[in-house]
Amino acid sequence: MNTTNRKSLTVQQRHEQIEQWRQLPSQLVGVPCALCGQEACGFYGKVDVPLAASAEHRNTTVPGHDGMALCAGCLTSFYALPYGCSIRGGKAAALHSWDDGVLAQVTGRQVRRTRQQVGMSSTEATAQPYSREVEALRALRTYEDRMRDGVELYVFSNSNKAQTLDVYVIEQPLAEWLRSTLHSTALTTGFRYLVRAHHTAKVAGSVRLAYNAFHAPHRVPMAAVSYLARLTKELGAPPPETSALAEVYRSFIKEVFDVAQRDVDQIVRLGSGIGELLREKPQRGTLKEFEHAHSDAAKLQSWLKRQATAWTLHRGVAEPLVTTEQWRLLFEPGDRVRFHRDLLFISVLEYLARHEWLAGVASDRDDHDDTILVEEDQ
């Protein structure tokens, strides 16, 4: 289907070779299939069977060994496998899920594309960086029903020079969140800003987001926070994207990292209190001081203590600025403490944006409309 001499063959010659390759033996060999136990029809090696093994495993059989015994059914399954793969750059990539609905849709779509590629005179020599992750994320997001399991991206090669197998996983909570954002009116705008938040001068936002989804999911919400912090520093005020990104951030940490709604409400309440304090001194340096404190846990503790004291002495209110529960969420060691602190920062910006703090500050930055597009199957 994608041999090294592809360019020297006509379309008809390739089709004839494929048909010859797929012909099944007419006789049985008297031994059971190594996979299912049915009577085998022959012995097969790497030409017919994807190794799906790392480089530590040899891709040859010992002298005198005919290969792995396979029945007609298992052999046919191996023959069908390449059609469900995206093949470019010497490697094949297959998206798998134990959710049968997802598997049926992504496989059927890929089979149609691969059959078209077989008829082309050449294929892309090298894959673009992380293009397989981008394709997989696009397929995931266009699935319409709820995802009941995660997805696995298999990237493999039978090459004698570079035998490889890499498996990248998106667990069910993240897979469902990424899918649902395309179908949620409340999150659609925020997700576009999230893609933009991943944009750099060298890497498109859609590519970097796809990479993070498969390789480092915790960096997805961190990118939103860094983006808002940078724009706030440039503008001297929360940017227009603040509310939409805040909604996406809260949704992500709740759905993907299982942060409780009660904890989110506690941090948002504290963010509103801090925002009310900052509004009393609407100078650029006021917000800058809070941004500086947020960057370090010890600095944030000192800043909150000073503000809590002033809150109690000058306002005479019964409710403190920071409760014991809020302090625990922000500073007690745990796997969610970073999300809580970043949520506090975003909540303060959201409160200030809602009350048009330092409104009217113009921005001369360039917007990057860098969204993950939805491909239509032709």
Secondary structure, DSSP 8 states (H G I E B T S, - for coil): ---TTGGGS-HHHHHHHHHHHT---SS--SSB-TTT-SB-SEEE-TTTS-----TTS-SS--TT---EEE-HHHHHHHHHGGGGSEEETTEEEEEE-SSHHHHHHHHHHHHHHHHHHHTSS---SS--TTHHHHHHHHHHHT--S---S-EEEEEEE--SS--EEEEEEE-HHHHHHHHHTTT-HHHHHHHHHHHHHT--SSS-HHHHHHHHHHH-TTHHHHHHHHHHHHHHHHHSS--TTHHHHHHHHHHHHHHTT---HHHHHHHHHHHHHHHHHHHTS-SHHHHHHHHHHHTSHHHHHHHHHHHHHHHHHHH--SS-SS-HHHHHHHHS-STTHHHHHHHHHHHHHHHHHHTTTTTT------------------
